[in-house]
């Protein structure tokens, strides 16, 4: 038996005393639901010491122990250190904020009332990666991923890994590794594996295994399979492997796919594809890492569907299983890496680093979306011995995926399967694309992937002036253009997807790095997002984003030119007032590699303003000779509407101990033509009615014409209504049903 019980309602206080482990008193504690941040922080300008303290979580529960029953507690993640006690008895500890850990409770459990205490240390302890020196992101604090109780019989199935093997051959099969922790011997126990596709069994194998007391791994295999649909980015077909061992039935989802990084490019299932991606930090405004399933999944959707990348790097640590699950479901490739940032600590620290490789692969193994394990501390110096160990750890555990390790110094030790480089010369304004042989220092080609570019070289706020914002978009466009033209680069992953909170040493001092293609609220309205969006095929959606505010006073030298249009249209007609002033075509001379080159307009008729007067502008995009999209800009934009849009209209109510649900609501100030008022900084006040609450402040300011708020359910079902008001505008109301 393996039964999983959600265990997310706790009591919390912002302090910890040794006596807390030994008493069940909840005095001075507040009821909280996990995912929980130990401290809500402001959007920016806060002291990052404010959440770095030791806190206490407690939980009371009733239990009836039974003969032959074992009970475990599993923490999805505790930042940065957790020590766990049951009824005053120490169960164990875990160092590191980015991996799950399980502790057995069986012997300490009592009949009747029990209490758990967790000491949570959220300081940047230098014995725990990534800490010890400066880090360009925050570690936050708290029990920030879900907690579960696991009830098992004496034979505890800890995990099951399913590996697709010989995928491109007639011998395609799945090999299964079962990780056991048994308290009894079971000679010749029956083990059955069943392969399921869309819930239907398609193949079954019965075997017998000798189970011995203690930890043990046994292997099973489906043998050759027929009619397998491969997992692909366009058709992410998933399968399930079900294991029946005695009374225990466990199921793992996986996919069949073949990955190959070669000197001449990246191949998925034998087909060459260029990797086009962004880096993701898992942090959100106010609550840091503490966001539940729906928000995690939404990030994957934003990356794949809204922005349009095919790969994400989980910089710089393993991320939520909900995020990875969603990547599996939608076909978004993942490069996952261990926690770290430039610094390597002492021997104990290095041991944790190797263990982090182990934990990352243990947890991530079955995700078909993961195509590369990052086994090197991001941008660290060489450490041959350490990286021998991390590479060996990964290869011992997983023969189906290559390793990579993100470097930034030229000619760094190449110990992994893929040479991965943060190439800040790619997409540089001077377009000084560096050849891979210069980066690697090798006189032969190797599988080569760019893991970062742009980022701190051109931080951009959504409300920066036009030229600055265009420049950021161009750098991303140049980078992907250069990479598209170089077959010896597997792809490029830009820095980064979302703006993120950081330490004062980075960014403009306000504790935010504005390096995202999107802001921290995931409002993807920097024009850089349009560079990615416009690379889609028009059949997936016609994109046309003129990078202009259609004003005369936001660009040097007074005017609205030069102007770029990011689009997948064949050509665009530009109307000045009602006069056709220019027909624009993809600027192939500047962008020979991109599938859909941006369009460029550097002049129209001389003195057009004097002769024609200042008029509205209209852009009409054509696909296959037909008008496919139109955008109009007002000559005198005025605040017209405050739009309020929710990502979801139905959320889930909670039974006891389940995590809460969330959704994001985006507010945008729009002009009379529905265009954003990018410099609107009004105050905004949210109103919510019903069984949900707003995460973060209830009143704040618009940031460049937009802002978002996440709302979280409070448990009960019902109807929630949300709207907002600025000094000039009142929004429409959105209703969300909680079921
Ligand atoms: C890189 C680093 C990232 C981020 C980025 C900003 O060097 O790996 O974490 O700091 O710079 O450009």
Boltz pocket constraint, residues with backbone or C-beta under 6 A from the ligand:
constraints:
  - pocket:
      binder: B
      contacts: [[A, 136], [A, 315], [A, 378], [A, 379], [A, 422], [A, 452], [A, 454], [A, 455], [A, 456], [A, 457], [A, 495], [A, 515]]
      max_distance: 6.0
